[in-house]
């Protein structure tokens, strides 16, 4: 494999997630030579849908180009969930795909107790601004304690691993007693105390890191001729230090920031394309602001949502009319944050064009980008110009 990549692409959601990044990633991974898909932020709460003409899969832990043969590297800013990793890995095996996966040893990892705190607290307050995957709890645990990244955890003895996880569990139990009440706390405390859960989780970590994935750092970026950085969520969910805004954002950088750090640190003089993705209309899954919100039928009754279904944690999938000026402004503001070691190109991918045609204002704005892509539904026609 080459030391210098032939192409570097970054896929970034321009709105509140669910823009069609999986389909776009799949498009960029269609190469005759090996491709490395890099998951740069968040965790498996992402739901990136891809279709290879035969099977459809919603990706969380793996690059959405996996069905094309792309490998996956979970970058140091990604939060890995061993339980969800094993589940999705086995799902991919059942559809005839054996993924090649690499994990940076610096990755944070989510425990079942993070997920329980997340889901239980949302049951108590009745809000809908989470996926129930424990992302915020994982972020907070690593910020507030001397939590170990996955690579350091694996260096512990078996006794030390048990002691470390019991410490996480016991702190979670204390929070449950303080923050939950009634049948909610009874349900979660009973499950959280299970020794079977503790040892099953330990086995999942070992299985993930020693049987199904390889631990490797940034040197892997120099081992593949094509790199596709695949961001989760979208610019409207980018982490905010503002306490009020942070309630409706995600504890990770959803824009160019994480990919830019890796690229600028490892390469000089390369051409990098940052491709921002939007539907022809706005969407949001969960609570939080959504400008120009409307009913789906006001856009087009043909619109059908198969991935983002109503669930106890996010609630209903919501729709809004596009504000092209605001879209363009947030994309260009984020893109302006790239480094100077490489040549950067700006692209716009407009998805779901078969459901709701892009307005003239959006089409006109797209013509000002270095590249633009008009994409229908999963597996539908793509026009590049």
Secondary structure, 3 states (H helix, E strand, C coil): CCCCCCEEEEEEECCCCCCCHHHHHHHHCCCCCCEEEEECCCECCCCEEEECCCCEEEECCCCCCHHHCCEEEECCCCEECHHHHHHHHHHHHHCCCCCCEEECCCCEECCHHHHHHHHHHHHHHCCCCCCCCCHHHHHHHHHHCCCCCHHHHCCCCHHHHHHHHHHHHHHHHHHHHHHCCHHHHHHHHHHHCCHHHHHHHHHHHHHHHHHHCEECCHHHHHCCCEEEEECCCCHHHCCCCCHHHHCCCCCCCCCCHHHHHHHHHHCCCCEEEEEEEEECCEEEECCCCCCCEECHHHHCCCCCCCCCCCECCCECEEEECCCHHHHHHHHHHHHCCCCCCCEEEEEEEEECCCCCCCCHHHHHHHCCCCEEEEECCCCCCEEEC
